């Protein structure tokens, strides 16, 4: 899908076409077809490899520089059917345009629309880049808080009853944290590179970092750092939760085995006594009319004594 937008001086967002494309426009490409990539590459004179970079869902964050374009590839958070993941998003800056390429529609990019048009300008390419990175960092923080709340809810349920679906959900949350951790770390490297561009005042006709953008870039770096710290903390908490519940399951299994072993022995007492008195040889009480009752009493007393012994030893 190919969409083109352009902000005017008043902040109104207007949708354009390739025929009405003009400098300062934002070209948004989502799950593109080969034809869309080809036509955009021809119109903007951007290397096709730049446009295809974000189409590999395992691509790590990095930056690439060409004579007429700079690409910042970042990873943005996504949620699919309750599972957390990170998806590559390529942000390409040229002298005239800003181009975003992603495999699917994301909540990060959907934040930039006609309703929020007054908050960004497509022709302020560097600032728009930082706003996208900032929005991505804030969604990481939002999803991390969701993961924290879900893990607490699962912990409360597991305290009452151990269910496989809750344990599997914990594993899914751990996997999501792993993806977030890798994405945030690689994003941090990209932010460090952008920071060096600002600090060294590297001249470029594509990325121009003005004073008004410096604070926004610093906010992005702070949010990214906070998200990385939260990922590390929540990862440790989830790992300890998983270890704790694993130990509890093991202890419960041992308790069940001890109980079954004790019950097997207790039930075996009447069987042994009945087998003894059932032999075809002279045995006590064989001539007594109450012999069966006596044998039952002996069996019950034997089982009761053994059960009391096991109870005193915390066998059940």
N, C-alpha and C positions, 0 to 999 in steps of 0.2 A: 504494500500500500504506500502510495506517494502523496504527501500533502505539503503544500507550500504556503507559508504565512509571512506577513510583513507588518511590522508596527509602524504607525505614523507618529508624528511628533506629540499627539495628544494621548498616545497609548492605546489607540484602537487597533485591534488585530484584524487584518484583512487577509482573506484567502486568495491566493494567486494560482496561476497555472504556469506550465513551462513556457507558454507563449507570452505571458505577461510578467515573467520573472524579471526582477530588478534588484540592484545592489541593496544590501541590508536585509535580504530575505532569509528566512529559516526554512530549510528543506528537511522535512521529516520523513524518513524512510523506515517502514516497519514490515518485516517479513517480505523483502522485495523479490520481485521476479528478475531473471537475468536481463530482460529488456529494460526494466526500470533502472537497474544499476548501470547499464550501458548508456542510456540516454542522459542520466545525471552526470556520469563521468564525462560525456562529450560536452554537455552544456557548461559544467563548472570547471572543466579541465583538471579534474582531480584524478589521481592514479586509481584505477579500478581496485587494486589491492587494498587501498585505504578503505574503500567502501565495503569490501568483503571481509574486513578484519573482524567485525562484530558478528559475523554469521557463524563463527565457530564458538559453540556454547562453552568450550573449555578454555577460551583465550584469556590470558592473564592481563591485568591492567598494565599499560605502558604508554609511552609517547613516541611518535614518529614525526620527523620533520623533513619536508621536501621544499624545493625552491618556492613553490606557490601555495603550500598548504601545511598545516600542523594538525596532527591527529592526537587527541587525548582519548585513549581507550580506558574506560572505567568499568567497574562491575556494580550494577544496581541490584537492590534486593527485590525478590519476587516471592509470592506465595501461591502455590498451586495445590489445590485440594488440601489445604492445611499443612502442606510441607514447605519448609523455607529453603530458598536457594538464592543464588546470585547469577545474574545474566549480564554478558558483555554489552556495553553501550559505547559506540564510537561517536565521538564529537569531533567533527572536522571543521577547522577554521580556514577560510581563504580570505583574500583581500576583500571580496564582495559578499560572501555568504557564510552562514554557519549551517552545517549539515549534521544531522543525527541519524544513526543507523542502528537498528536493534532487531532481533529475531521476532519479538512479540511486543504487544502493547504493554507498557509497564505503568504502575501507579506514579512513578517518579515523573515521567514525561507527560502523563495525563494531567498533571498539576498545572502545566503551562497551556492555557486555553483562553478562550474569549472572556470567560468570567474573571480570570486572574491577569488579564492582559495589561492592566495598569501597573502591575508589579515588575514587569520586565520589558525590555526593548530588544527586538531581534537584531537591530542594527548596532547595538552595543555588544559586540560578539564576545569579548573577553568577560564582561560582567555576566552575560547570559551563561557562558561556560561555568563560571563560578557558582551561579545560582542553581544550575543543574547539579553540580557536585554537592552543594549545600543541601539541596532537597534530598538527594540520595542518602547523605549522612543522617539526616533527620529521620528518614524512613528506617534506616538500620536501627537507630535508637528506639523507634516505635515498635518495631518487630521484636527487638531484644526484650523489651518490657512485656510484650505479649508472651514470649517464651518463658519468661520468669513467672508470670501469673499462671500459665498453664502447668508448669512444673510444680508449683505450689498446690494447685488443685489436684493434680495426679498424686502427689505425696499424701494429701489428706485422704483420698480414696483408698490408696494402698495401705494406709494405716488401719483401715476398717476391713478391707478384703483385697487379697492379691488376685488381680485379674490379668490375663495375658495381654489384653488390648491396652491396658494402662502401661504395662512394662514396654510393649512395642512402641507406644507413643513417646515414652521417654527416649528410646533409641532414635526415633525420628527427630526429636528436638536436638539430641546430641549431634546428629548428622547435619542438621541445619546450622548449628553453631560452628561446626567445622567448616562448612562452606562460607559462612560469614567471616570467620577468622581469616581464611585464605584471601578472600576478596578485600577485606579491610586492610590487610597488610600490604597487598599489592597496590591498593589505592593510595596508601600512605606514601609509598615510593613515588608515585606520580605527583602527589601534592608537594613532596620535597623538591622535585624537579621544577615545578611551577614556582615554588618559593625561591629557588635559586635564580630563576629568570628575573624575578622582581628584585632580589637583593643585589644581583650583579648588574642590573639595568641593561640586560642584553638587548641590543637594538634589533628590532624586527618590525616588519611592516604588516605582520599578521596578529601577533599577540602584543597588545599594548596594555600594560597594567598601570592604570592611573591611581592617584592617591585615594580616590573614592572607592576603588576596588580592593585596596590593601586590607581594609578591615574585614571585608567579606571573605577574602582568601584566608585570613587568620581565623575567622569563625569556622570556615570549612575544616581547617587543620585541627582546631580544638574539638569540633564535633567528631571528626574521624578518630582522634586520639581517645576521646571518651568512649566511643563505640568499641574500639579495640580493647580497652580496659574492661568494659562490661562483658564482652565476649569471653575474655580470659576468666573473669570471675564466675560468670554463669556456667562456663564449661567445667570449671573445677567443682562447682556445686552439683551439677548434674552427674558428674563422674562419681562423686562421693555418694549421691543418692543411689545411683545404680549399684555401687559396691555394697551399700547398706542393705538394699532390698535383696540383693543376691545372697548376702549372709543370712537375712531373715528367712528367705526361701529354703536355704540349706538347713537352717536350724529347725524350721517347721517340718521338713522332710525327715530329719533325724528323729524328731519327736513322734511323728507318725509311725516310723519304723519301730521305735522303742515300744510304743503302745501296742502295735500289732504283735510284736514278739511276746510281750507280757500277756496279752489276751490269749495267744496261741498256747502258751505254757499253762495258763489257768484252765483253759478248756480241756487241755490234755489230761488233767488230773482225774476227772470223772471217767474218762475213757480208759485210763490205765487201771483204775480200781475196778471198773466193770469188766475189763478184760481178765483181770486176775481172778475175780470171783466167778467168771464164766467158764473157767477151765473144767474139763471133764475129770476132775480128781476131787477127793474130799477137801473141803475148805470150811472155814468157820461160818457159822450161821446157816449151814446147808440144811439142817434139820429144824431150824427155828422158823415158825410161821411169820415172824416179823423180820426175817433176815433181809428181805429187800429194803425195808424201811431203814434198818441199821446201815446197810451199805450206802444208801442215798445220803444218810446223815454224815457218814464218814467222808464221802466225796465232797459234800457241800462244805464241811468244816475244813477239809484240806484245801479246797479252792479259796475259801475265805481267808485262811491263814496266809496263803501265798499272795492273794490280792492285797492284803494288808501290808505284807512285807514289801511288795512292789510299790505300794502307795507311799510308804515311809521313805523309800529310796527315790521318790519322784520319777518313777517309771511312767506314770500317767497321772 
